[in-house]
Amino acid sequence: MIINNLEVELKRGTQTLQVLFLLKNEQYGYSLLQALEERQINIEAGTLYPLLRRLETQRMLTSNWDTSESRPRKYYVLSPFGEEVLEHLIKTWTEINDEMMKLIKGDNKQ
């Protein structure tokens, strides 16, 4: 149970980064789920859609409705602020990953 909770916490932050990264190009929710799945990134629809709404509320995404098809679709894309956030998160992720790899490999001198 504890391990499961820790895994969920660890994945939660990376999911935001993954979604922001894939929304450099405009996509609607289902196409985003497919793009994640193609990359073997498992995010449930029940997690993705609230995340998209939250990121939009936080001004990291902009959206528009396409009603030209029989089923209207809401498309999302990074806002300029979202691009800044993504850049910062990639830098932070890279630093954290480098630190962890050094620690795991035993290269971290005390």
Secondary structure, DSSP 8 states (H G I E B T S, - for coil): -HHHHHHHHHHHHHHHHHHHHHTTS-EEHHHHHHHHHHTT----HHHHHHHHHHHHHTTSEEEEEE-SSSS-EEEEEE-HHHHHHHHHHHHHHHHHHHHHHHHHHT----
